[in-house]
Amino acid sequence: MRAWRVGALGEPRDVLELSAVAALGEPGPGLLRLQVSAAGIGRPDLFMCQGSYALTPPLPFTPGQEAVGVVTAVGEGALARVGDRRMAVTAFFAGHGSFAEECLALDDFALPVPEGMSDAEAAGFLIPFHTAYVGLVRRAGLRAGENLLVLGAAGGTGSAALQLGAALGARVIASAGGPEKGAFCSGLGADVVVDYRSQDIAEAVREATAGAGADVVYDAVGGEAFRAATHCIAHEGRLLVVGFGSGQWGQPSAAHLVTHNYSLLGVMPGGYDRAFKEAAQSVLAEHWRAGRLRVPLSDVVDFEALPTALEELAAGSVTGKLALAVATRPG
């Protein structure tokens, strides 16, 4: 089969190689083998190529965390069946990611695709929206009428949190870079847009909330954006640490947490059981069917163009979500 392989660490254009590799064998316990139709492309895939992601597998490996496809084999204990169409989180941490014609996937995070959802949409739905659900619903307990600040709101992760926050009735403040990305966020339902290239995030949020600050901050950016968020978070606010799209994690200050009385919460969707994931999927799918959530696809990338797509992601030129066409070009 064809697979993109990383044999050394560095920039995607230098280290990704399209190779002919042996077909995958039978999956182990709790795993599925998928014939991949499409794969989501995200910053963790970029960081894996560079070696800066915490779950980067040993070399050589095939990256790709998100997949949609048809089950072709099941491991011991798996509940999915051969022939099922699933959106799934892959066994990327073991080197068997979705940037290949076949991948291994986690059975307990392989969920049915809602009827009418295309392969491209399904490839970019699971991780962004489940992460948003864990952060906003489970960890922060976001309530209708609260002020939600989403950092990096024009990206794949941020745009999911923006939409889910709006669906939950929050007043959404979206931080993004430039007028085009700002307009994109407004189109997804943001009530206020902050252009961090021309505005001070903390000052703009305080102004938009009449000095009260953001009740919840969804931070997939880290670095300087994290620092700015700590200067505009509300009393008893909840700051969700989701990722480090800037290349640097936020650096919290214990003294600042205490003196400003807010909470710092980590967010990762993988640690929950099957029942929780299925319940979250049910809620998210209903929002999708009602038109409150959508996967804002920037592009569906040809399989051979993966390195270029990751370079565009690294350059910050992507708005929304990228999907990779694998078996066929998804609709």
N, C-alpha and C positions, 0 to 999 in steps of 0.2 A: 504494500500500500504506500501512498505518498504521505509524507509527514514533514512538517517543519521541525528541524532539530537545532538545538543550541549546544555547540560543542566547546565553546569558550565564552567567557563573560565580557560584555562590552555593548556597544551600540547595536541595535537590531540589524542595521544594514551590513554590519561587519560580522555578526556571529550567527545569524539565522541562515540555515541551509536547507533547501528543499531536497529531500532524500527519498529514495525507495528503501523501505524498511520491511522487516518481516511482519506478517499479520499478527495481531494480538492473539494470545492463547485464551484459554478459558478463564473467566474472571474469578478472583478469590472470594471468600466469604463477604457478604454485604456489598458486593460490587456488581456492576452491570457492564456489558460491552455494548457500545452504541455505534451504529453507522451514522456518522455525523452529517447532518444536512447543513447546519450553519453554526457558527461560533460567535460569541460575543467577544469584543476586543476591549480591554480595559488597561488602565495604568499599571495594575499589578503584573500584567504580562510584560509590559515594558521594563518594570523594575526587576522582574525575574531575569530577563536578558542581561541586565546590568549587574545582577547579583546583590541588589540592595533590598530585596523583599525577604521578609523573615522566613517564609515557607518555600524559598527557592530550593528545588531538588538538586541532588548531585548530578554533575555532568556525565554524559550528555542527556538531554531531556527534551520533551515536546511540551511547550507551554500551552496555555489556554485554559481558563477556569470555567468558562460558561459554554454549554453545548445544548443543542436540540437535535434530536434524531430518533431513530428507531432501534429498539432493543434487539440485539442479535444473540445474546447469551446472558445467562444470569448465574451469579454465584450462590453458594449455600446461604440460606436464610433470606434471600432477596424476595420482595413481594411483587416486584414488577414481573411481567411476562414477556417472552419473545413476541415481537410484533407490536408492542406498545410504543406509542409516540410520547416522548418525554422531554421536558426541559430539565437540565441537570447541572449540578456542580461536579466537576470532573476530579479524577485522582491526579491532578496536576502536581501535587506535592510528591508523588511517586514517579513523576516524569511522563505520565500518560495523559497529557492534556488534549484539548479539543482542536488544535491546529493540525489536524490529521484526518484522514478518511475514516478512521476508527479511533475511539478513545475508551478509557475506562471511566465510569461514573459511580458516584455514591448512591446506592439504592435508597437510603433514607433522605436523600436530597435530590431525588429524581421524581418530578411531579407532573401530573397530566397537563397537557397544553390545552387551554380553553378553546372551545370550538370557534373557528373563525379567525384565530390568531395565526399569522404567517410565521414561517420558520425564522425569518430575520427578526421579527418582533420578539418571538419566544427566546431567541438566543440572547437577547439583551434585557430580559425581564427579571429573571430569577434573582440574581445577586443584587442589583441595584434596589429593587423594590422590597425584597426581604430584609436587606440591611436597613432601609428606611423604616420598615415596619418595626423591626427590633428596636431601633433607636428611638423613634418618635412615640410608638405605642407602649412597648414593653419597658424600656429603660427610662424614658423621660415622662411618660404619662401625659403627653401633650393634650391640652384641653381646648375646646372651641373658644375663640376669642383671645387666646394668648398670642403674644408676638413671637414668631419663629424667624430666626436669622439663619439662612442657608448660605454657607461659604462655598464658592465654586459651583454656584447654582446652575450654570450653563453646561456642566459636564454630565456624563452618564449617571454618576452617583448622585450628584447634587440635584439634577433635574427630577429624579425619582422622589427625593425628599421634598422638594418644592411642591410637586403635584400631590403627594400624599398629605402633606401639611395642609394644603388648601382643601382637600377632600375632607379632612378632619375638622375644618372650620376655623383653623388658625389664621391670623393675619401674617402673611408671608413677606418677609424682607429678603430679597435675593441680592447677593453680592456676585458680580461678574465683571469681566474686563472688556470695556468698549461698548459703543452704541448697538452694534449688531447683536452681541450676546445679551445685552440688556433688553432689547426688543424680543428676543427669543424667550427670555424669562417671563416677560409680561404676557406673552402669548400662551404660556403654560399656566398662568394664573397668579403670578406674583403681584402683590398689592403695592409694593415699593421696590424699586431697583436702585442699588448702589453701585456706581461704576468705580471700582477700587483704583482704577488708573488715574482718575481725576478727582476723586473724593476720598476723604478720610473715613474709613469704615465706622470707627467708633463714634465719631462726631455725627455722621449721617444717621446712624441707628438711634442715637440719643435724641436727635431732632425729630425723627419719624415716630418716636414713642413718647414724645413730650417729657423726655428725661427719665422715663421709667426703665428703659433698656429692654433687651431681648429676654423673654422668659426661658426660651430654649434656643440653643445654638447647635446647628448641625455642621460639624467641621470635618470635611474630607480633604482639607488643604494643608493644615498645619502651618509651621513657620510663622511668618509675620502676620498672616491672617488670624491665626490662633491668638497671638498676643493682642491684636486689635479687639478680638471678641471678648477677651477678659476685661477690657475697659468699657464695654457697653452691655454687660450682662446684668440682668435685673437681680434685685434682692431675692434670694432663694431660687435663682435661676439654675438651669441644668445645661451644662456644656458637654455635648456628645462628641467624643473623639472617635472618628470613623476611619481616617486615613491621612496620608501625607503626600497629597498630589503635588505639593511644592517641592518635594524631595527631602523635606525635613519635618520630623514630628514636632508638634507644639511642645513648648517647654513650660510646664506648669510651675507655679510658685505656691508652695504650701502656705506661706504667710499671706499671700494675696487671697487664696481660697478662704482662709479663716477671716480675714478682716473685711472681706466683701460678701461672705456668707452665701457662696454658691457651690454647686456640686459638679464634680468632674466624673463622667461616666464613659467607660469603654463600650464599644459597639462592635459585635461580630456575630453574624447569624448562624455560624456553624455549630455552636455549642448546645443547641436546643434539640429536643427529641422529635421523632417523627410526627407525633400528635400535634405539637406546637407548629411545626412547619406546615402541616396540612391545614390546620386552622387558619394560619396566616395566609396561605395560598387561597383559601376559600374567600376570605375578606378582600384580598387584593384582586382576585379574579372578578368579584362582583363589582368593585370600583371600575375595573377595566371595561366590563360589559356595559356599565352605565355611562361610559365616556368620561369618567373623572380621571382616569390614568391612561397614558399611552407611552409607548417607547418612541421617543423622538429620534428617529434614525437620521444621522447625518449622511451615511452612505452605506451601501452594501458592497463590500470590497471583493474583487476577484481573488481567488485562492492564491494565485501567484504574486499578488501585490501586497502581501502581509507586511514585509519589512517597511515599505513606503508608508503604509497606514500607521504603523507604530511610530515612525519618525514624525508624522504629522501630529500624532497625539502628544509626543514629547515636546513639539514646538508650540503647543497650545492653540493650534489652528482648528481643532475639532469642536464643533458645537453639538451637544447631544451625544448619541451613542453610535458606535461603529459596529457593524456585523460583518463576518467573513463568510462568503459563500463557499461551501465545501463540496458537497455532492452535486447540487444543482444550485442555480442562482435563485434564492428565495424571493417570494413575492412580497 
